[in-house]
Amino acid sequence: MSRIGKIARRTFLFGTVAIAGGVAFGVYKLKEEAPNPLTPGEGEVTLNPFILINQAGVTLIAPKAEMGQGVHTMAIQVLHQETGIDPSIVEVIK
């Protein structure tokens, strides 16, 4: 009965190292830059890893899931506001 509620020093240290390692890995993944899925060809331009402009139109890549927040619509509106591109020619790839 006396052992209930007590944490051994070794268990505490292992738990602390596991939590610190998880936090460090999470911060590392958060700071990591997104890979560029687009390789611009002849006559194409990539503004960043998520926007491709070519003769066919504008392609917007949305790497995160749309879960009702309107992220895709907002990204198209920001693209229109910043560049003046007609929103009807923007294609969103999910």
C-alpha positions, 0 to 999 in steps of 0.5 A: 500500500505504501508504493501507491502514489509514489513515482520512482526516480528512474520512471520520472527521468524516463518520462521527462526525457520522453516528453522533452523528446516529443516536444523537441520533435514537434518544434522541429517539424513545426519549423520545417519548411514545406517542400515545393511540389511544383517544378516550373517548366518553360513559361511557368512561374511558381510564386511559392510552393503553393501557387503555379501560374501558367498558360492554362491558368492559376493552380493553388495547392492547399496542403491542409485539409478543408474542414469547414473554415473556408480556407480555400475560398480565403486563399483564392480571395487573398490571391485575387486581392494581392495579384488582381487575378480573376478568381474564376480561373483559379483551380484549387488542388487539395 
